[in-house]
Amino acid sequence: ACENDQTSFILNELALWPEMQYPIDNQPNQKKIALGERLFSDPILSLDSSISCASCHKGAFALADNLPVSPGVNNRLGKRNSPSLWNIGYHPYYMREGGVPSLEMQVLVPIQEHDEMAFNMVLLVNRLNSDSAYQSEFLQAFNDSATPYTVTRAIAQFERTLISKDAPIDAYAAGNDNAISNEAKNGLALFFGKANCSHCHSGPLFTNFDFYNNGTAISTEDYGRAQLTLDSADFFTFKVPSLRHIQSTAPYMHDGSITSLADVLYQYNLGGSGHDYTNEKIEPLNLNDKELVDLEEFLKTL
């Protein structure tokens, strides 16, 4: 009975979705959402009109990408793996170092980032305003032209509609005992128990939004959160990602350096790759082969 109580407690927690918070100046509006969706998929946002937001956040890969690092304009490569955008509207802050406080502000980053779209917001709005279809859509949605304000608000509106809460785990949490396999149920017990994955990957979004070093190999190309805080305690720490749709978002880790879920679990089972910046909570899990398979089966239900 104790084990059943524990499982009930976990499933109740997984059903407790937070409430989506909308900025006072950007309440949901169908015309703004439709405009944001069009902008999201339009390469007009990049310097040479070669890539869009959707180029790096692809539907087939759970709104992430299947490359370690997605190419930007002129095939320039940045340093980080594209994260999934499912449920992005629930996040309290953005970027892997957590330095951007709102979705509206986050939109500015890839558009102006040299290794991504490499454009300038002033030039972008001029380009949009010289397009009669966009002129008309901005006027209808905002009673205004394309401006940095209206562009960022439209795209953020669309991104807040990217909600995914009907995975097998959600059906199981809602009481359908057959929604996940027995292996996945064993994996759930490991995830919340022996393997303690839920210490960082908690709640229905499977992240506590904190910053850690999880033992992935480090590179002086990317100091993680320390680039924002300039605090050596934050060297090589990154925001805990959501595990929703994790089976579709390979390769893994902030740098896309691990190719499969099995390899991710293998690294955690070892207690990381063996460097001094690894968080003290990352230690060998001592899971056997069967347990690793069950844990992977659970992750596939998310």
N, C-alpha and C positions, 0 to 999 in steps of 0.2 A: 504493500500500500504506500509505503514511504516513497518508493521510486515513482509510482503513479502520481503522487502528490507533487513531486518534483517536476515531472513532465507537464502536469496541468499548470503549474506555476510558470514554466517556460513558455508554454503555448499561449497563456493569457498575456504574458509580456509581449509576445510576437504579434498579438492582435491589437496592441495599443499604439496605433499610428499617431504621430504628432499632428497637430493642425497646421496646415500650410499658412504661412504668414505672408501677407501681401503688403507692399509699401503703400502708405496713404495715397501717394501720388501715382500709383500704378495698379489700380484695382482691375480685376479680370473684365475683359471686354472682347466680344467675339471678333470684331473687325481688327482690333489690335493684334489678337492672337493669329488671325489669318495672315496679316501683313508680316508678323514676326516669323511665321512658318515659311513664307515665301523668301524673306531675307536670309533665313537660316540656310536655305538650299541654293542660294544664288551666288555664283562666283564673282558677281559684281563687287562684292565686299573686299576682294583682294586687289592688290596693286595692278596686276596684269590680267585680272579677271580669269584666273586659272583655278582657284580653289575656293570652296565655300566652307561654312561651319560643318556641313554634312560630309565634306571630303574626309574629315578626321573622325567624325562621329557617325558611323554608318549603321543603318538599321540592322543589317545582317550580323553585326558583331555587338549587339546590345548597345548601340549608340557609342561604341568605342571603336578601335581600329585593330586590325590583325597584324600590324607591323609594330616592332619595338618602339620606333619613333616615326610619326607621320611626316612626310615631306611637306614643306611650305612652298612659297613662291620660289621659282628657279631651283626646285629640289633642295632647298636649304633644310638642313636637319637641326632640330633643337636637341634637347637632352632628355625629354620626358615622354613617357607613354601616354597616349590619349585616354583619359578616364571615361567610363560609361556616364551618360547623362541621365539615365533613368533615375527618377526621384530627386533630381538635382535641386529642385525648389525647396526641399526640406533642409538643405545644408545651411549651417549657421555662418559659414565663410567659405572662401573659394581659393583655388590654386593649392598645390601640394604643400606650400609653406603657410597657407592660411592667411595670406596678407590682403585679400580683397573681401570687403565686408558685404557685398550684395551682388546678385546676379546682374543687375543693371550695370554696375562698374566692371564686372567680369567680362562683359561683352567687349569692352574697350581693349582688353589685353590682346587677344589673338589678332584683332584687326590691325593694331599698331605694332605688334611684335615683329621685329626684323626677320626672324626665322619662321614666321607663320604667314600672315597675309601682307605684312610689310606696307600697310597703307596709312593714310593720314585722314582723320575724321573730317576735317574741313573739305578735303578733296573728295572724300566719299560722298558727303551730303550734296556737294555740287553735282557729282555724277548722278546721284539718285534724282535730284531735282530737275535734271535735264531729260529725264525719262518720263513721258507723259502718263504712262500707266502707273508708275510709282507716285507721281505728283497727285494723281487722283486718289490713290489708295491712302496716302498719308493724310490728305485733306479729309477724306471720309472717316478715317480712324481717329485722328487727333485734332481735326480742324486746324491743321498747321502743315507746313512743309516738312521735308526730311531735315532734321537737325540732329546733332549728337544726342540730344535729350530724347527725341522721338524714336530714333533708330535703336538706341539701347533699351528703351522701354518696350518697344514692340518685340524684339528678340527675347527679352527676359520673360515677357508674357507667354510667348510660345513655349519657352523652356519649362515654365512652371506647369504646363499641361502634360509634361512627360512623366506620368505617374504609372508605376507598375506595382500592383499589389495583388495579382491573381496567379502567383506561382503555385506549384504543388504544396509548398510549405504553408502557404496561406490557407489553402483548402484544408490541410491537416489541422492547422491551428483553429479553423472554424468548425472542426468536429468530424471531418470526413477521414475516418481511420484508414481508408484504403488509398488515400491520396499519395502516400509515399511508401516505398518498399520497406521490408523488414531491415534490410541492410542500411537504408537511410535512417531508419529509427535508431539503429545501433549507433550510426554516425552522429545523430543528434545528441545522444547521451554522451558521446565522446567530446563533441564540440563544446557542450556546456559543462562537462565534467572533467575527465582525466586530461584531455588536451587543453582545456581552459581557453579555447579560441575566443569564447564570449567575453573574456576580460576586456578585449579591445573591440571585438565585432559583436556589439550588443544591440538589443532592441530590434524592431521590425526592419530597420535600415541596415542592420548588421555592421554598424560602426558607432563608436563613441565620439568620433570627430577629434580625438586627441592626436598628439604628435609623438612618434616613437621611431627608434631605429629597430627594425625587425630582424636584423642579422644578414640582410642582403649585402652582397659585396659593395664596397664604397668606392667612390671616384672623386678626385679633387676637381672634376668638371662640375660637380653639383653638391654644394654643401647643405642643401635642403633648407630647413627653417632658419638656420643660422644666417642665410643670405638676407633674411628679413629682420631678424632680431639683433644680429651682430653679437650674439651670445654664444660662447664656445660650448655651453651646455646643450645647445640645439644643433651642433654639428651632425649632419647626415640624418636628421629626423624629418619625417614626412607625415602628412595627415593620413590617418587610418582610412582606407577606402571602404566604401560600401561593398558587400559581397553579393549584392543582388545581381543575378544573371552572370555570375562568375564563370559558368561553364562556357560562355560565349565570348569572353573578352581577352582570351590569350593573345599575345604573351603578357606575362604578369610582372608585378613590382613597378616602382616609379619609373624605372628605366627600361622596362620591357625585356629584362635580361633572362627571365625564366619562361621556358616555352610551354610547359604543360602544368595542369593542376597537380598531377602526381609528383612532378619535380618540386613544386611549391611545398607540398606536404612533406616531401623527403627533406627539404632544407629545414623546415620547422622541426621535424622529428630529430634532426641532428643538433638542434639548438642554434641554428644560424650558420653562417659561413666562416665564423671564427675570427672576428676582429674586435677591438677594444671598445668600439662605439655601440655595440649591441646592447639593447635594453636588458636590465637584469631579469625582467620577467620572461625573456626568451631563454629557455633552457631545454635540454633534450627531453623529448616527450616519451621515449621508450615505447612507442606504439609498434605492434607487430604488423606483418603484411596484411592480415585480414582487417585489422583496425584501420589501417591507412586506406584500404579500399572502401570500407564502410563510411569513413569520414568524407572521402571524395564523393560517394553516392549521396550523402546528405547535402554537400555543397551544390550538387546538380539539381536539388529541389528548390533552390532559391531563385 
